[in-house]
């Protein structure tokens, strides 16, 4: 019994060390490989989450990847005033929103929703930020490329999965949903989700 307890304690210490040492969120498969066959990885992660739930850092998951993050209530105390050297253009904000809610989506479909052409530079900016990536090509004439969001997108916005994206009611309550009927219709994904209105003032490229 004691030997089993010691083994689990060592496994927990190993997972904890790997997560602290990694600069990026770690996939569950990578953690499982470290522990070896038969290890109760999910139980260990749950126990670590509980252990750190009242500490200065929390263990959080995003798209099957795990990382330690600053406790939400301490974030304001750690913020520093910094000069913003670059902001997403209105085109980039709208494009990212459309990809997030309609993925996998082609460039032509993005343009159809926005009502204007999307420059390659806009997609490049979002790729450089690590928030979108190319998906599979559609089996349609021309075999257009589709676009998807990445785990880095979820991590940046504090989402565990795409199911955690805010819905229509959440966006409307926050004042982020454009009230124009045409925009609401185009930017909706069923009854429970919609795209936020772009808030940047920058013009298209």
C-alpha positions, -999 to +999 in steps of 0.1 A: +000+000+000+028+024+010+047+015-021+017+023-043+013+057-025+049+066-030+047+057-067+017+080-072+033+108-053+064+105-075+042+105-106+025+136-094+058+154-087+069+144-122+038+158-139+041+190-118+078+194-128+071+189-165+043+215-165+064+241-146+094+235-169+075+238-201+072+272-218+041+260-237+010+240-226+017+203-226-004+177-244-019+149-223-003+123-246+031+138-237+024+136-200+011+100-203+043+090-221+064+104-192+044+084-167+044+051-185+016+026-190-011+022-164-007+056-148-038+074-137-030+106-155-065+121-153-067+114-115-032+130-111-043+161-131-075+164-111-056+162-078-031+188-089-059+211-100-075+208-066-042+214-049-035+246-068-071+259-068-064+283-039-028+291-048-012+319-068-012+298-099-039+274-112-036+243-134-058+248-165-066+229-196-071+241-232-077+218-261-063+188-243-032+207-232-023+216-196-004+246-182-001+266-150-016+301-152-018+330-129-049+329-106-075+351-122-080+373-091-043+381-090-040+391-127-049+429-121-021+431-095+005+417-120-004+439-149+020+466-160+014+496-182+030+489-216+030+507-249+009+489-275+029+488-306+004+469-328-033+463-328-054+440-348-072+457-377-109+456-380-105+431-408-084+408-387-108+409-357-138+401-380-118+374-398-107+357-366-143+358-353-157+342-384-131+315-383-137+308-347-175+304-350-177+289-385-146+267-388-136+250-410-142+279-433-127+289-467-115+324-476-144+327-500-169+320-472-152+345-450-155+371-477-192+362-482-199+367-445-179+400-443-192+413-476-157+425-486-125+409-500-101+395-474-064+402-481-038+376-477-021+399-452-050+396-428-047+358-427-009+361-424-012+383-394-035+358-376-011+330-386+019+348-372+000+353-340-004+316-339-042+318-337-052+302-370-039+274-392-047+259-426-071+230-425-081+204-451-090+214-486-126+212-496-136+185-521-152+212-544-140+228-576-107+245-570-102+225-538-101+257-516-082+257-484-101+259-451-090+277-419-092+266-383-083+281-349-054+267-330-049+255-293-029+288-289-061+307-297-080+288-270-051+294-245-048+331-253-085+337-247-088+314-217-110+288-234-109+251-227-126+242-259-146+259-287-178+250-268-168+277-244-171+305-270-197+330-258-232+327-273-257+352-286-270+362-251-235+366-237-223+388-265-255+409-265-252+414-227-216+425-232-226+450-260-204+431-285-231+419-309-240+443-337-277+450-334-283+453-372-305+423-383-284+415-414-252+413-394-268+393-366-281+368-392-248+364-411-227+362-379-249+336-362-242+299-358-277+285-349-295+299-319-267+298-294-237+316-309-228+347-329-198+367-339-188+398-320-188+431-337-153+443-345-142+472-322-111+483-339-110+514-361-082+504-385-092+502-422-088+472-445-053+467-459 
